[in-house]
């Protein structure tokens, strides 16, 4: 059940158009879940400073994923979500594969979205 609650809270914070009060409630629920950790101030892939929240979850037999959410402490909005898969190969070497989603702006609009710009 913790996994489902954690996923729902992460969706509320990072993907749904909710009020600041709803987002704050999701942060409070996350803080109460086992395994959640405050990771302190970090720099996201776009060079912005924020506070990181993280947790590790087993996503398959012997495959773990580290999740990190970097948040702007001034307004509580997410800056970046980072997910890193960690597993061991048959020869014992550890492998990590990461991907991230960074948010430049978040808010309401009446404009149609344009094409996505890829930034590496």
C-alpha positions in Angstrom: 0.0 0.0 0.0 2.9 2.4 0.8 4.1 2.0 -2.8 0.7 3.1 -4.2 0.3 6.0 -1.8 3.9 7.2 -2.6 3.2 7.0 -6.4 -0.1 8.9 -6.0 1.6 11.7 -4.0 4.4 12.0 -6.5 1.8 12.3 -9.3 0.0 15.0 -7.3 3.2 16.9 -6.8 4.7 16.6 -10.3 2.0 15.9 -12.9 -1.4 17.2 -11.8 -2.7 20.8 -11.8 -3.4 21.1 -8.1 -3.6 23.9 -5.6 -0.6 24.7 -3.3 -2.6 23.3 -0.4 -3.1 19.9 -2.2 0.6 19.8 -3.0 1.5 20.6 0.6 -0.8 17.7 1.8 1.0 15.3 -0.6 4.4 16.4 0.8 3.1 15.7 4.3 1.9 12.3 3.4 5.2 11.5 1.7 7.1 12.5 4.8 5.1 10.0 6.9 5.9 7.0 4.7 8.7 4.6 5.6 11.8 4.9 3.5 11.4 8.5 2.5 14.5 10.6 3.1 15.3 14.3 2.9 18.6 14.5 1.0 19.2 18.2 1.5 20.2 20.8 -1.1 21.3 19.5 -4.5 21.7 20.8 -8.0 19.4 19.5 -10.7 20.5 18.7 -14.3 19.6 22.3 -15.4 21.9 23.8 -12.7 19.2 24.9 -10.3 19.5 24.5 -6.6 16.7 22.7 -4.7 15.8 20.4 -1.8 15.8 16.7 -2.7 13.4 14.0 -1.4 14.3 10.4 -2.2 13.4 6.8 -1.7 14.5 3.3 -3.0 12.0 0.8 -4.3 12.4 -2.8 -5.6 10.8 -2.7 -9.1 11.6 -6.3 -10.0 13.5 -9.2 -8.6 16.9 -7.9 -7.7 16.3 -4.6 -9.5 16.0 -1.5 -7.5 15.2 2.0 -8.4 16.2 5.2 -6.6 13.8 8.0 -7.0 14.7 11.6 -6.3 12.4 14.7 -6.5 14.2 18.0 -6.5 11.9 20.8 -5.2 12.1 24.6 -5.3 11.9 25.4 -1.5 10.5 28.8 -2.3 7.3 27.7 -3.8 7.2 23.9 -3.4 7.0 23.2 -7.1 9.1 20.3 -8.6 12.2 21.2 -10.5 13.3 17.7 -11.5 12.4 14.0 -11.1 15.3 11.6 -11.4 15.0 7.8 -11.5 18.0 5.5 -11.4 17.7 1.7 -11.9 20.4 -0.3 -10.0 21.1 -4.0 -10.5 24.0 -6.4 -10.7 25.1 -8.2 -13.8 25.9 -11.9 -13.8 29.6 -11.1 -13.5 28.9 -9.1 -10.3 29.3 -5.6 -11.7 26.7 -3.0 -10.6 24.9 -1.2 -13.3 23.0 2.1 -13.0 20.8 3.6 -15.7 19.2 7.0 -15.0 16.7 9.2 -16.6 15.2 12.5 -15.5 12.4 15.0 -16.3 13.1 18.6 -15.6 10.4 21.3 -15.4 11.2 24.8 -16.6 7.8 26.2 -15.8 4.6 24.8 -14.3 1.3 26.5 -14.3 -2.1 27.0 -16.0 -2.3 28.2 -19.6 -4.9 28.7 -22.3 -2.2 28.2 -25.0 -1.9 25.1 -27.0 1.4 23.2 -26.4 4.1 23.4 -29.0 6.6 20.7 -30.0 8.9 19.5 -27.3 12.5 20.8 -27.5 15.1 18.2 -26.7 17.9 19.4 -24.4 20.8 17.1 -23.7 
